[in-house]
Every structure is written in C-alpha cells, then in structure tokens.
Amino acid sequence: MHLGIHSLTLKLKENGAYVSRAPVVTVALLVAVFYIAFTLVALALHGWDPMWFVWIGERYAELDPAGRTGYDGQFAYYVARYGADGVAHLDNPAYRLQRILYPAVAHVASCGVTFLVPWALIIINLVAVVVSTYLLAKWLDDQSLSPWYALMVSMYVGTFLAYSRDLTEPLALCLAASGARLWLNGKPARSVILLALAALTKEISLIFAFGIFSAALTRRDFRAALWTLVAVMPLLAWEVYLFVTLGAFPFASGPSLERVPLMGVIPHLTLDAGRLSAFLFAGLPAFVLLGVASGFLWRQRGHSPVAWWVFLNSLFVVLMPLDVYNHIMHAGRNASGLVVSLVFLLPLIDNRYRVFLIGYLVVPTAVWLVPVLRWAPWLSAW
C-alpha cells in the first residue's frame, strides 16, 4: 500500500488497534464544504440576505422600545458598521464592547462599506472555523491520533449555532485553540499573543491563560506564569478604558454565575427542545468532565495546563445561569471552549471514549440543522 503524503488514508496503531486516518487537509476541506453549503442554503432560503445571519431587532436597530430584541450577533454588526457611534445601538455597551476584535476585523475587512459588513462577518467566521479545524487536526495528527476528532469542535452544535448567528465564538475559539496548541508545542511568545487576541474576542477565552498560569504555579515555573500576563494585559487595559469612557466595568456588567453546579438548568428543566438540549449537550457533559478533569489534576499534581483547561471550562459551564441555559443556542456556544480543551485531552483518553465523545458532540448539529435553516428573525420572539 502506498503511504505517501497524498495518500487518502494512513494506517497507524492507536491504543493497540489500527485505525484509519485521513490527511489533515481532507478534514478541513470537508468542514469548509459543510459550512459553505450551509451558508448558501441559508442565504437561498432567506432571499440571499446576509442580514439573516445578523438577526437584528428593531429595539436596537431602530431604537424602538417596543421592537423585537433580535440576537447577540447584531451587536457585533452595529460596532462593525457604525464604529464608536454604534454604542447607541448596544443593550449593554461596556459588556458588548469588551468583545471588540471580531467587529473591528469586520470593519477593516469591509473597508467601512455598509453593505459589505454582514458579508465580512460571515467570511471571518467561516475562515475561523476552517482554520481551527485544520490546526486541531494537525495537532491530533502529531499525537498519532485521528484528525477526524477535530470535528468535535467545528461540528459541535455550539460552534455551528454560533456561526449561524454571526457570534464571536468561532473567531475566539480559533485564536484560543491556536494559542493553546502553540503553548503545548513549546512556543510561549506566539501562544500568549494569540491568547490575548482570543480574550479580546470573547473574555471567557482567558480561561486558557488561567489554565497555563495555574499549571505553572503548581510546577513553580514562575517564568511561564509571567508569560500569561501578556495574554491578560491587553484585555485588562481595554476593560479599564471602557470603564473610564462608559462608567461601567465590563466584567461586572454581564450575567452572574450560579454558586451551585447546574442550578441554572436542573430546577428549570422542561421538555422544551432548546432547554433540554442545553442540558444534554452542554451542562451534562460539563458536569461529567468536571469530575474527569479533577481526577487528572489530582494524579498529575496540577502540572498539566490541559487538565486545567478542561476543569476551568467545565466549572464555568456548570455554573452558567438560567439566562444562558434557556436554549442550546446560548448554552452551546458558551460551552464550545470546553470542547476545544477536550480535544487536547484526547491523548489521555481511551479510544472507545473518544469515539463516543465525537458522536455525542456532533450528532446534535444534524438534529438542529433544519430548525436553524427555518428560523427567520421576523418569526422569532428574540
């Protein structure tokens, strides 16, 4: 059998059993095909209007108090379109503006041309999903694991739903995954720069820097701990600037976390598809992984940043409030950082559990595909 670089499959021994591994580029290309096809179908179903992805509401678009609220992607759109003047269109200016990188990149990419802004938002997230898939697949390949496991992130229902609504998660995940991969490959300088950019895209990405910091402290590697300050400082400086200009501290402006795990969902659990999916595909796996990560931290004496990434992301997800657990759209995208961290844990997990995980995390995307395509802003209470 020919095993050259252009071979479609490779046979490598994984946990005592031979498994088929596709080239890294094949996995990334298939993800690109899926997301491009979804984009084209969604546009065709909704009059080829890229604003379907933005999902604006009159309350903020037209400043009509009686109008519909729309969804979170609209706030990135307003900043990308209006720049500083977009503050008037934000529900919580300090909170929304801390996630500045995605709209800023869209503004630059669109050259400030209004009709290009929604297209720029789509293209940025499309590139982010494909690039993160490639980088994670390449890392898995380097660990002698199947690159197909990278689909856990790109085809996770939270990532998919975030893409469908022009949200910040795809870009934040791409930058966080890139930074985490570089750190594990022994390239701290490049790593912390990407982690800093990830934090400026969505603040929860700081969990990856905190994980590195925690592991460094347990190893008494103070040089590595100092490196994490590079990842934290840009967001901290931006937060101070927003506080000075807007009079509100962004971190304190968002919803508060629960104090008891899963109290944001279990007492309020119903058979509503969105809320039940939020529990099954965000809350429940996070609760299980919290225990798994705790075990790894105990056995490794807290020395592994990967175990810290899974632990801290799991802790965040199980403490998310009711407002987030109301629907898989909210909960899934906020749990996507946990899925990224889980990919880096795969070398320590038995192969049968890896297969179960990829199925458990990817199948819900197929379930939600048709409902997402049928959603229209004018038919929604959001």
KEVO-355544 format. One record per residue (C-alpha): residue in three letters; x, z, y. Coordinates in nm, 2 decimals, always signed. Layout:
BEGIN
[ala; [X; Z; Y]]
...
% end
This chain:
BEGIN
[met; [+0.00; +0.00; +0.00]]
[his; [+0.13; -0.09; +0.34]]
[leu; [+0.17; +0.22; +0.56]]
[gly; [+0.29; +0.05; +0.88]]
[ile; [+0.19; +0.15; +1.23]]
[his; [-0.10; -0.10; +1.23]]
[ser; [-0.25; +0.03; +0.90]]
[leu; [-0.61; +0.12; +0.93]]
[thr; [-0.58; +0.43; +0.72]]
[leu; [-0.30; +0.66; +0.62]]
[lys; [-0.28; +0.90; +0.32]]
[leu; [-0.14; +1.24; +0.39]]
[lys; [-0.15; +1.56; +0.19]]
[glu; [-0.37; +1.82; +0.36]]
[asn; [-0.41; +2.16; +0.20]]
[gly; [-0.33; +2.02; -0.14]]
[ala; [-0.58; +1.73; -0.12]]
[tyr; [-0.52; +1.37; +0.00]]
[val; [-0.74; +1.27; +0.29]]
[ser; [-0.78; +0.95; +0.48]]
[arg; [-0.66; +0.95; +0.84]]
[ala; [-0.74; +0.68; +1.09]]
[pro; [-0.50; +0.58; +1.36]]
[val; [-0.54; +0.79; +1.68]]
[val; [-0.63; +0.49; +1.89]]
[thr; [-0.92; +0.40; +1.65]]
[val; [-1.08; +0.74; +1.71]]
[ala; [-1.05; +0.70; +2.09]]
[leu; [-1.18; +0.34; +2.08]]
[leu; [-1.49; +0.44; +1.87]]
[val; [-1.57; +0.72; +2.12]]
[ala; [-1.53; +0.47; +2.41]]
[val; [-1.77; +0.23; +2.23]]
[phe; [-2.03; +0.50; +2.18]]
[tyr; [-2.02; +0.62; +2.54]]
[ile; [-2.02; +0.27; +2.69]]
[ala; [-2.31; +0.18; +2.46]]
[phe; [-2.50; +0.49; +2.57]]
[thr; [-2.43; +0.41; +2.93]]
[leu; [-2.55; +0.06; +2.91]]
[val; [-2.87; +0.15; +2.72]]
[ala; [-2.94; +0.43; +2.96]]
[leu; [-2.90; +0.20; +3.26]]
[ala; [-3.11; -0.07; +3.10]]
[leu; [-3.39; +0.18; +3.03]]
[his; [-3.39; +0.30; +3.39]]
[gly; [-3.37; -0.01; +3.60]]
[trp; [-2.98; -0.03; +3.60]]
[asp; [-2.98; +0.25; +3.85]]
[pro; [-2.67; +0.47; +3.82]]
[met; [-2.86; +0.74; +4.01]]
[trp; [-3.03; +0.82; +3.67]]
[phe; [-2.71; +1.00; +3.58]]
[val; [-2.70; +1.19; +3.90]]
[trp; [-3.06; +1.32; +3.87]]
[ile; [-3.13; +1.41; +4.23]]
[gly; [-3.42; +1.62; +4.36]]
[glu; [-3.60; +1.59; +4.69]]
[arg; [-3.54; +1.96; +4.76]]
[tyr; [-3.17; +1.89; +4.82]]
[ala; [-3.15; +1.52; +4.87]]
[glu; [-3.42; +1.51; +5.14]]
[leu; [-3.40; +1.89; +5.23]]
[asp; [-3.77; +1.91; +5.13]]
[pro; [-3.85; +2.28; +5.03]]
[ala; [-4.15; +2.15; +4.83]]
[gly; [-3.95; +1.88; +4.65]]
[arg; [-3.82; +1.88; +4.29]]
[thr; [-3.48; +2.06; +4.23]]
[gly; [-3.30; +1.79; +4.04]]
[tyr; [-3.00; +1.90; +3.83]]
[asp; [-2.64; +2.01; +3.89]]
[gly; [-2.48; +1.67; +3.89]]
[gln; [-2.64; +1.59; +4.22]]
[phe; [-2.42; +1.84; +4.40]]
[ala; [-2.10; +1.66; +4.29]]
[tyr; [-2.27; +1.34; +4.42]]
[tyr; [-2.35; +1.49; +4.76]]
[val; [-2.00; +1.61; +4.81]]
[ala; [-1.85; +1.28; +4.69]]
[arg; [-2.09; +1.08; +4.92]]
[tyr; [-2.10; +1.30; +5.24]]
[gly; [-1.78; +1.49; +5.22]]
[ala; [-1.79; +1.80; +5.44]]
[asp; [-2.14; +1.70; +5.56]]
[gly; [-2.26; +1.75; +5.20]]
[val; [-2.27; +2.12; +5.25]]
[ala; [-2.62; +2.09; +5.39]]
[his; [-2.74; +1.95; +5.05]]
[leu; [-2.60; +2.22; +4.83]]
[asp; [-2.81; +2.50; +4.69]]
[asn; [-2.51; +2.74; +4.68]]
[pro; [-2.23; +2.59; +4.89]]
[ala; [-1.94; +2.82; +4.80]]
[tyr; [-2.03; +2.82; +4.43]]
[arg; [-2.06; +2.44; +4.42]]
[leu; [-1.76; +2.36; +4.64]]
[gln; [-1.52; +2.55; +4.42]]
[arg; [-1.56; +2.27; +4.17]]
[ile; [-1.41; +2.02; +4.42]]
[leu; [-1.18; +1.79; +4.21]]
[tyr; [-1.45; +1.58; +4.04]]
[pro; [-1.64; +1.48; +4.36]]
[ala; [-1.31; +1.45; +4.55]]
[val; [-1.18; +1.20; +4.29]]
[ala; [-1.51; +1.01; +4.30]]
[his; [-1.50; +0.99; +4.68]]
[val; [-1.15; +0.85; +4.67]]
[ala; [-1.23; +0.61; +4.38]]
[ser; [-1.54; +0.48; +4.56]]
[cys; [-1.34; +0.44; +4.89]]
[gly; [-1.63; +0.63; +5.06]]
[val; [-1.87; +0.33; +4.99]]
[thr; [-2.21; +0.49; +4.93]]
[phe; [-2.34; +0.26; +4.66]]
[leu; [-2.01; +0.29; +4.46]]
[val; [-2.02; +0.67; +4.44]]
[pro; [-2.26; +0.71; +4.14]]
[trp; [-2.07; +0.44; +3.96]]
[ala; [-1.74; +0.62; +4.03]]
[leu; [-1.89; +0.94; +3.89]]
[ile; [-1.98; +0.77; +3.56]]
[ile; [-1.65; +0.59; +3.52]]
[ile; [-1.44; +0.91; +3.59]]
[asn; [-1.63; +1.10; +3.32]]
[leu; [-1.61; +0.80; +3.08]]
[val; [-1.23; +0.78; +3.12]]
[ala; [-1.20; +1.16; +3.09]]
[val; [-1.39; +1.17; +2.75]]
[val; [-1.19; +0.89; +2.60]]
[val; [-0.85; +1.03; +2.73]]
[ser; [-0.93; +1.38; +2.60]]
[thr; [-1.03; +1.23; +2.26]]
[tyr; [-0.70; +1.04; +2.24]]
[leu; [-0.49; +1.33; +2.34]]
[leu; [-0.66; +1.57; +2.10]]
[ala; [-0.65; +1.32; +1.82]]
[lys; [-0.28; +1.26; +1.88]]
[trp; [-0.21; +1.64; +1.87]]
[leu; [-0.41; +1.67; +1.54]]
[asp; [-0.21; +1.38; +1.40]]
[asp; [+0.11; +1.55; +1.50]]
[gln; [-0.01; +1.85; +1.30]]
[ser; [-0.08; +1.63; +0.99]]
[leu; [-0.45; +1.67; +1.04]]
[ser; [-0.71; +1.40; +1.06]]
[pro; [-0.75; +1.26; +1.41]]
[trp; [-1.13; +1.24; +1.34]]
[tyr; [-1.15; +1.61; +1.41]]
[ala; [-1.11; +1.52; +1.78]]
[leu; [-1.48; +1.41; +1.76]]
[met; [-1.57; +1.78; +1.77]]
[val; [-1.51; +1.77; +2.14]]
[ser; [-1.61; +1.42; +2.25]]
[met; [-1.92; +1.41; +2.03]]
[tyr; [-2.02; +1.77; +2.08]]
[val; [-2.37; +1.79; +2.22]]
[gly; [-2.25; +1.99; +2.52]]
[thr; [-1.99; +1.72; +2.62]]
[phe; [-2.25; +1.44; +2.56]]
[leu; [-2.52; +1.61; +2.77]]
[ala; [-2.27; +1.68; +3.05]]
[tyr; [-2.17; +1.32; +3.05]]
[ser; [-2.53; +1.21; +3.07]]
[arg; [-2.58; +1.41; +3.40]]
[asp; [-2.26; +1.34; +3.59]]
[leu; [-2.14; +1.70; +3.55]]
[thr; [-1.79; +1.84; +3.59]]
[glu; [-1.72; +1.93; +3.23]]
[pro; [-1.58; +1.60; +3.09]]
[leu; [-1.30; +1.59; +3.36]]
[ala; [-1.24; +1.97; +3.34]]
[leu; [-1.21; +1.95; +2.96]]
[cys; [-0.98; +1.65; +2.97]]
[leu; [-0.74; +1.84; +3.21]]
[ala; [-0.77; +2.17; +3.02]]
[ala; [-0.71; +2.00; +2.68]]
[ser; [-0.41; +1.81; +2.82]]
[gly; [-0.26; +2.12; +2.97]]
[ala; [-0.31; +2.33; +2.66]]
[arg; [-0.16; +2.05; +2.44]]
[leu; [+0.15; +2.03; +2.67]]
[trp; [+0.19; +2.41; +2.66]]
[leu; [+0.19; +2.41; +2.28]]
[asn; [+0.44; +2.12; +2.29]]
[gly; [+0.68; +2.33; +2.50]]
[lys; [+0.62; +2.17; +2.84]]
[pro; [+0.51; +2.45; +3.06]]
[ala; [+0.57; +2.29; +3.40]]
[arg; [+0.35; +1.99; +3.33]]
[ser; [+0.10; +2.21; +3.15]]
[val; [+0.03; +2.45; +3.43]]
[ile; [-0.02; +2.17; +3.68]]
[leu; [-0.29; +2.02; +3.46]]
[leu; [-0.45; +2.36; +3.40]]
[ala; [-0.45; +2.42; +3.78]]
[leu; [-0.64; +2.09; +3.83]]
[ala; [-0.88; +2.18; +3.55]]
[ala; [-0.96; +2.51; +3.73]]
[leu; [-1.03; +2.31; +4.05]]
[thr; [-1.27; +2.10; +3.85]]
[lys; [-1.45; +2.39; +3.69]]
[glu; [-1.34; +2.75; +3.73]]
[ile; [-1.41; +2.86; +3.37]]
[ser; [-1.11; +2.64; +3.27]]
[leu; [-0.90; +2.93; +3.39]]
[ile; [-0.97; +3.08; +3.05]]
[phe; [-0.69; +2.86; +2.91]]
[ala; [-0.44; +3.00; +3.17]]
[phe; [-0.56; +3.36; +3.10]]
[gly; [-0.51; +3.29; +2.73]]
[ile; [-0.15; +3.19; +2.78]]
[phe; [-0.10; +3.49; +3.01]]
[ser; [-0.24; +3.73; +2.75]]
[ala; [-0.03; +3.59; +2.47]]
[ala; [+0.28; +3.60; +2.69]]
[leu; [+0.23; +3.97; +2.78]]
[thr; [+0.19; +4.07; +2.42]]
[arg; [+0.52; +3.90; +2.34]]
[arg; [+0.68; +4.05; +2.66]]
[asp; [+0.76; +3.69; +2.77]]
[phe; [+0.73; +3.76; +3.14]]
[arg; [+0.86; +3.42; +3.23]]
[ala; [+0.58; +3.25; +3.05]]
[ala; [+0.33; +3.49; +3.21]]
[leu; [+0.47; +3.40; +3.56]]
[trp; [+0.41; +3.03; +3.48]]
[thr; [+0.04; +3.09; +3.46]]
[leu; [+0.04; +3.19; +3.83]]
[val; [+0.10; +2.83; +3.91]]
[ala; [-0.23; +2.74; +3.73]]
[val; [-0.42; +3.02; +3.91]]
[met; [-0.29; +2.99; +4.27]]
[pro; [-0.45; +2.66; +4.38]]
[leu; [-0.80; +2.77; +4.29]]
[leu; [-0.73; +3.12; +4.44]]
[ala; [-0.62; +2.96; +4.76]]
[trp; [-0.92; +2.73; +4.76]]
[glu; [-1.16; +3.02; +4.70]]
[val; [-1.01; +3.21; +4.99]]
[tyr; [-1.05; +2.90; +5.21]]
[leu; [-1.42; +2.87; +5.11]]
[phe; [-1.47; +3.24; +5.18]]
[val; [-1.33; +3.21; +5.53]]
[thr; [-1.52; +2.90; +5.61]]
[leu; [-1.85; +2.97; +5.44]]
[gly; [-1.86; +3.35; +5.43]]
[ala; [-1.92; +3.38; +5.06]]
[phe; [-1.68; +3.44; +4.78]]
[pro; [-1.74; +3.16; +4.52]]
[phe; [-1.67; +3.37; +4.21]]
[ala; [-1.93; +3.62; +4.32]]
[ser; [-2.18; +3.36; +4.40]]
[gly; [-2.27; +3.24; +4.05]]
[pro; [-2.49; +3.40; +3.79]]
[ser; [-2.37; +3.73; +3.64]]
[leu; [-2.27; +3.76; +3.28]]
[glu; [-2.46; +3.98; +3.04]]
[arg; [-2.30; +4.31; +2.92]]
[val; [-2.42; +4.28; +2.56]]
[pro; [-2.34; +3.97; +2.35]]
[leu; [-2.63; +3.72; +2.31]]
[met; [-2.86; +3.93; +2.52]]
[gly; [-2.91; +3.62; +2.73]]
[val; [-3.08; +3.44; +2.45]]
[ile; [-3.19; +3.65; +2.15]]
[pro; [-3.46; +3.86; +2.33]]
[his; [-3.59; +3.54; +2.48]]
[leu; [-3.56; +3.32; +2.18]]
[thr; [-3.85; +3.08; +2.12]]
[leu; [-3.92; +2.76; +1.91]]
[asp; [-3.86; +2.55; +2.22]]
[ala; [-3.62; +2.28; +2.12]]
[gly; [-3.39; +2.33; +2.42]]
[arg; [-3.36; +2.70; +2.39]]
[leu; [-3.34; +2.71; +2.01]]
[ser; [-3.06; +2.45; +2.02]]
[ala; [-2.88; +2.66; +2.28]]
[phe; [-2.87; +2.95; +2.04]]
[leu; [-2.79; +2.75; +1.73]]
[phe; [-2.52; +2.53; +1.88]]
[ala; [-2.37; +2.75; +2.15]]
[gly; [-2.45; +3.11; +2.11]]
[leu; [-2.44; +3.15; +1.73]]
[pro; [-2.11; +2.96; +1.67]]
[ala; [-1.95; +3.15; +1.96]]
[phe; [-2.06; +3.49; +1.81]]
[val; [-1.91; +3.39; +1.47]]
[leu; [-1.59; +3.26; +1.63]]
[leu; [-1.55; +3.57; +1.84]]
[gly; [-1.50; +3.76; +1.51]]
[val; [-1.27; +3.49; +1.37]]
[ala; [-1.06; +3.49; +1.68]]
[ser; [-1.04; +3.87; +1.68]]
[gly; [-0.91; +3.86; +1.32]]
[phe; [-0.64; +3.61; +1.42]]
[leu; [-0.54; +3.82; +1.72]]
[trp; [-0.51; +4.13; +1.51]]
[arg; [-0.30; +3.96; +1.24]]
[gln; [-0.08; +3.78; +1.49]]
[arg; [-0.05; +4.08; +1.72]]
[gly; [-0.19; +3.88; +2.01]]
[his; [+0.10; +3.65; +2.02]]
[ser; [-0.09; +3.32; +1.99]]
[pro; [-0.24; +3.16; +2.30]]
[val; [-0.47; +2.96; +2.07]]
[ala; [-0.63; +3.27; +1.93]]
[trp; [-0.67; +3.40; +2.29]]
[trp; [-0.83; +3.07; +2.39]]
[val; [-1.09; +3.09; +2.12]]
[phe; [-1.15; +3.46; +2.18]]
[leu; [-1.19; +3.44; +2.55]]
[asn; [-1.41; +3.13; +2.54]]
[ser; [-1.62; +3.28; +2.27]]
[leu; [-1.66; +3.60; +2.47]]
[phe; [-1.77; +3.40; +2.77]]
[val; [-2.03; +3.21; +2.58]]
[val; [-2.19; +3.51; +2.41]]
[leu; [-2.22; +3.68; +2.75]]
[met; [-2.38; +3.39; +2.93]]
[pro; [-2.71; +3.49; +3.10]]
[leu; [-3.07; +3.37; +3.03]]
[asp; [-3.05; +3.11; +3.31]]
[val; [-2.78; +2.93; +3.10]]
[tyr; [-2.93; +2.99; +2.76]]
[asn; [-3.26; +2.84; +2.88]]
[his; [-3.16; +2.50; +2.74]]
[ile; [-2.89; +2.33; +2.54]]
[met; [-2.81; +2.12; +2.85]]
[his; [-2.69; +2.43; +3.03]]
[ala; [-2.55; +2.63; +2.73]]
[gly; [-2.39; +2.34; +2.56]]
[arg; [-2.18; +2.22; +2.85]]
[asn; [-2.07; +2.58; +2.92]]
[ala; [-1.96; +2.61; +2.56]]
[ser; [-1.76; +2.29; +2.55]]
[gly; [-1.44; +2.48; +2.65]]
[leu; [-1.48; +2.68; +2.33]]
[val; [-1.50; +2.36; +2.12]]
[val; [-1.17; +2.24; +2.29]]
[ser; [-1.00; +2.57; +2.20]]
[leu; [-1.13; +2.54; +1.85]]
[val; [-0.95; +2.21; +1.79]]
[phe; [-0.62; +2.39; +1.85]]
[leu; [-0.72; +2.65; +1.59]]
[leu; [-0.79; +2.39; +1.32]]
[pro; [-0.44; +2.40; +1.16]]
[leu; [-0.51; +2.77; +1.07]]
[ile; [-0.85; +2.69; +0.91]]
[asp; [-0.92; +2.58; +0.56]]
[asn; [-1.01; +2.22; +0.52]]
[arg; [-1.36; +2.28; +0.39]]
[tyr; [-1.44; +2.48; +0.71]]
[arg; [-1.31; +2.20; +0.92]]
[val; [-1.55; +1.96; +0.76]]
[phe; [-1.84; +2.19; +0.81]]
[leu; [-1.74; +2.25; +1.18]]
[ile; [-1.72; +1.89; +1.27]]
[gly; [-2.06; +1.82; +1.11]]
[tyr; [-2.22; +2.13; +1.27]]
[leu; [-2.10; +2.04; +1.62]]
[val; [-2.15; +1.66; +1.61]]
[val; [-2.49; +1.62; +1.44]]
[pro; [-2.69; +1.77; +1.73]]
[thr; [-2.58; +1.49; +1.95]]
[ala; [-2.76; +1.24; +1.73]]
[val; [-3.07; +1.47; +1.75]]
[trp; [-3.07; +1.48; +2.13]]
[leu; [-2.97; +1.12; +2.18]]
[val; [-3.32; +0.97; +2.21]]
[pro; [-3.47; +1.26; +2.41]]
[val; [-3.19; +1.22; +2.66]]
[leu; [-3.24; +0.85; +2.70]]
[arg; [-3.61; +0.90; +2.76]]
[trp; [-3.56; +1.17; +3.03]]
[ala; [-3.63; +1.05; +3.38]]
[pro; [-3.59; +1.26; +3.69]]
[trp; [-3.94; +1.19; +3.81]]
[leu; [-4.08; +1.32; +3.48]]
[ser; [-3.89; +1.65; +3.49]]
[ala; [-3.95; +1.99; +3.64]]
[trp; [-3.58; +2.03; +3.71]]
% end
